[in-house]
């Protein structure tokens, strides 16, 4: 029920929180547009968004429950519910995507992250007080809380594993906490990098392994059941992220310019893939089936890698302001990218028929955004029927196939 989420770094969370507070205090940005008083009538999205249906994509609703930037969202895995988080108004809202109705929410918790357990029986909030709270979807009441970091440590990275039923958080002084969502109980506390901030973590889907990346550029692999370190990997140049493939067969270590691939059967290195043109990346993610790896960042391109051939599959160029988000459809026929605050592109990947198609010319279209909005971020529902677009003043625009 849980949308897999890309790793979030500690400074990004702090920056977004401060920006949200500024917005909530009434700071007026010339590029921001006040929330429109007229509601958008909710329409049902009848089909998944892909290359076949993309010509019919349209605005199907708008969620107006926040007064400042929505910096994080999570869909339930059946896409029935959506949780939205704003630091500026310190509120989490829960929405029913069948009707567009706000069916509940929680305020004054200084939220960082909100999400659902695999059954959507509960939703969860991680806050700046370093706790995770469990809330009933049935009546909206708080059920329990658990710590997710020591009282003096800021939360850095957040990730999920064990079929979406475990959440792990890293701290600024090396600790990693792992919590089971349902049943709601602590699983492990691992002192992964004593004193050193942990900048990225990955949980295997099996729940067996934790991989941690410290600010000292050291990667460590842990057995969660015993808290024992199995392996330490060093000598990386500015590593950004660690992540497991969906089938747990591969570990990727993503640096600014190189992707290192490891076989999890024996932790041997499989390949080193160099990002072209000296491009500097900041984000990496696997495709839903684990056959591709997507990398992007401050460079003007998105790179999609074929992991069978361990080579670049296709490059999506000409993002004028870098790439903030890149979302690949499950059938790999389409990619949605966000560049700056104004450009949301829909890419047609159907011409990419060969195993390596770097020279193919791709078509792209612009998402039909309302006038005068500046986009903060994008989220795509697991069933791909809803594309949620957050602006900087608290609105969430929902696109679909009416």
N, C-alpha and C positions, 0 to 999 in steps of 0.2 A: 504494500500500500504506500510504499515510500518512494518518492522520487530520489534517484541517485543524484547527489549534489556534488558539484565540484568543490575542491578544497578551498577554504577561505583563510587568508593569512591575517595575523593579529593586527597589523597596521591598517589594513583595509577596513577591518571592523571598527577600529577606533576612529578612522577618518569619516566613515559613513555615519557613525553615531554623532560626531561633532557637527557634521553638515546637517543632519536631521534636527539637532538642537537649534542651530542657527535658523533653519527654515521655520521651526515652531515658534521662535521668538519674533517672527515677523520680518525677517530680512527679505527685502524684495530684490529679486534677480531680474534684470531686464529680459532675460531669455525665458523666464518662467511665465506660465499662463495661469491666472486664477481658475479655480475649479468652476466648471460650467454649472449653473443652477438647474438647467433642464436635464432630467434623467434620460438615459438612453434605454429604450424599450428592449427587454431581454428577448433574444431569439435563440432557438435551439440550434446547436451545431450538429448537423446530421451525419457528417462523415469525417474521416481523418484528413488532415491537411497533408497532401503529398503532391508530387509533380502533376498528377492527373487532375486533382481537384483544385490546385492552386489558383487557376484563373477565376475561380468563384469565391476566393477568400474575401471576407468582409467583416466589418465591426459588428459583433453580435451582442455586445453589452459593455457597460462600464461600471466599475465598483468604486463608490465614492465614500468609503468608510474611514479614510485617514486624512489628517490635516497636514502631513508632511511626507517626505519621500518614503515609499515602500521599498526597502532595500533587500528584502528576502521574502521568498514565497516557497511553499511546498504543496504539491497536489497529493491527494491520496492515490494509491496505486490503481484504483479503478476510476480515477479522475472525477469522482462524485463530489469531493470536497476540496477546498482550497484554503490554505492558511496564509495570511499576509501579515507582515511585520513592519512596523515603523518605529524607529528609535526616537524621532522627534516628538510624537504624541504618546510614546511609550505604550503602544497598544498592539495586541494581536487580535485579528478578526478571523472568523471562520465563515466561509461562504459555501452555499449549495450551488453547484454549477448547473443543476437542472433548471433552476429558477432565477439565479443571480441574487438570491436573498442572503442577507447577513443573518446567520443563525446563531451567533454568539460571539463572545470575545472576552478578552482579559486586558485590564489596564494596569498601569503603575508598576510594572515588573522590570523595567529597563530591559526589554527583550533583545536577544541577539539572534535567535533561531527558533522556528516553530515547525513542527512536522507531525505526522501521524504514525502509529504503529501499523504493522502489516494488515491487521484486521479492521482498522479504523474504529476500534472500540474506544480508543483514547487519542487525545492529542497532547503534545509535549512542548514545553517552552524552556529553552536554555537562556539564562539571563546574566546580566553583568554582576550579579551577586554570587556567581559561580555555583549556581544550583540548576538542576533540571526538575521541573514540576510536571506531574501527570494530572490530566484533566479528563473528566468523563464527557464523551460525545453525547451521551444520553441526556444528562441534566446540566452540563456545563460546570459542575462543581470540581474543585481541586481534590485530588485523591491522596497524593503523597509527594514528597520531595526527597531528592538525594543530592549530595555534593558531586560536582564534576571537576573541581580543582581546589587546591588549598586556598585558604581565606585571603592570602596576600598575593596570589598569582592571577594575572590576567589570562583569559582564555584565548588561545591562538587558533588552532585548526580544529575543524569538526568533520567527522566522516562516519560512514555507516558500514555495517557488515553483518555476517551471519543471517543472510536472507532479509536484511533490512530490520532485524529485531534487536541489533546492538548499535549503540552510538558510542563513539570515542571522542574525547576532547584532549587537546594538548595545552600545556601551560608555558609561561615565560621562564620557568625555572626547571624545566626538564621532565615534569610529571605528565603521564598519560593515564586518564581515567576511562574505564570501559563499563558501560551500564547496559543491562538488559531492559528492554521496554515492556515486554509482557511475557512472563511476570516481571514486575518492576523491581529490580534488585541490582546491586553492584556485582560486577564480574571480576574486575582486576584493577589494581593501581600499580603502574609500572614506572619506576624511576629511570626513564629511558635515556636522558641526557642530563645528568646532575648539573645544576646551575645554569646550563645553556638552554635558551629558548628552543622549543620544538616547533619548527615552521611548517611541517607537513607530516601527515600520518595516513596510513592505509590499513584497513582491516580486510582480511580475506573473507570471501563470501561463506566459506566453510566455518568461520569462527576460530580457526586454528592459529593463524599468524597475525601479528602486528608488525608493520614496518614504520619506523620513525626516522625523520630527517631533522638533524639539529642545525642550529645556526653556525656551528663549526664545520659544516659541510660533510658531516659523517652520517652514514645511513646504517641503521641497526635493525636486525630482524629478530623478532621475539616469539617464543612459544607462549601463548596466552595462558594455557592451562598450568604451566609451571613458573611463569614469569622469568624463564631463563633466556638469555641472549644466545641465539644460534649462530649469528654471523655479523661481522662488522665490515662495511665497505667504505673505502676512503678515496681520496685523490680525485674528487669531482670539482670541476670549475663552476662555482656558483649554481649548485643544484636548486631547482625551484619546487619540485613536486615528486612524490612517490605515489604509485597507484597500481592496483592489481587489475588484471583483465577480468571480465565477467565470469569466466570459467575457472579462475584461480590458477591457470596454467602458466601465467607469465607475470612478471613484475617489471614495470617500467620506471626508470629514474630519469626525470626530465630536467636537463640543465638549460641554460639560456640558448645554447647552440647545438647541443647533442642530445639524442635520446638513446639511453642504454637499456637493452632488453635482457632479462634474466629468466632462465628456466626454473620454476619453483620446485621441480622434482629434486634437483641437486644444487640449486642456486648458482649454476654456471652461467657465464655471460653468453648470450646467443648472438647479439649483434650490437653495433653502434651506428646509429643513423644520424648523419650530419644535416642540420637544417640549412637549406640553400641560401646563398647571397649574404651570409653573415647575419641573418635575421635573428632578432632577439625575441624569444618567446617567454610567456609567463604562465600559460595555462595549457593543460593537456587533458584529454579524455578519450576513453575507448568508445567505439561504436557499440550498439546494443548487443551484437553477436560476437564482439571481440575480434573481428577480422580487420578492423581499421583502428588507427590512432589519429586523433585530430590535435594539432598544435596551433597556437596563435598567441598574439600579444601586441607589442608596440609596432611590430612590422606591419606592412600594408597588405599582407597576404595571410590566408588560412592554408595550412598544409595538411593534406590527408594522406596517411601512410598505409600501404598494404603490408600487413604483418606476415602474410604468407611468403611474399617475395622479399620482405624487409627493405623495401624501397619506397620512394615517394610515388603515390598513386596519382594525385592531381593537386594543383595549386589554384587557389581562388584569389586573384590579385585585385589591386586597385581599390583598397579600402583607404580612403583619404585620411582618416584620423585614427589609424590603427584598428585593432579588432578587440572589442570588449566581450563579445559572446559569439559562439558558433555552435549551432544545434543541427545534428544530422538526423534525418528521418530514418525510421527503422528499416525501410526497404532500400535505403541509400540512394534514392532517386532525387533527393532534394536536400539542400542545406539552407538554414536561415542564419544570417550573420548581422551583428550590430556593429556599426562603425561610428565613433563619436556619439553625439546625442540626436542626430537627425536621420541617419541612413540605416534602414532595415532592409536587407536584400534577401530575395528569394532566388536561390541558385538552382538551375536545372542541371542535374548530374547525369541524366540519361545518356548523353553522348559519350560518357566515360565507359567504354565497353571493354577496353583492353586491360590487362593486369597493370600496366604502367602507361599512363596517358597524360604525361606532363605537358604535351604540346597541344592538347585538344582545346578548341575554343568553346567556352561555356556561355550560356545565356543567363542573364539575371534580370529580375524585375524588382520594383520597389513595393514594399508593403504599403497599402493605401491608408496611411496614417491620417488622422484628423489634422486640420490646419493648426499651426503654431504650437505644436507640442514638442518637448525635448525629452528624449527617451533615456531613462536611467538604466534599465536592464530588461531581459526577456526570459520567460520560462515557458516550456512546452509540456503539456500534460502527457502522462504515460500512454494514453490511448490516442494521442496526437490530434484530438478534436479541438483543443483549445490552445491558442497562443496568447499568453498574458504579457502585456507590455506596460511597465510601470514608468510614469513620468516623475519629475522632480517635486511635484506639489501634492502628492498623495493619491492621485488617481491611478486606477488600473484599467486599461483598455483590453477587452477580451475579443480576440478574432477567431473566426471559425468558418465553417462551410454551411450557410443557412439553407 
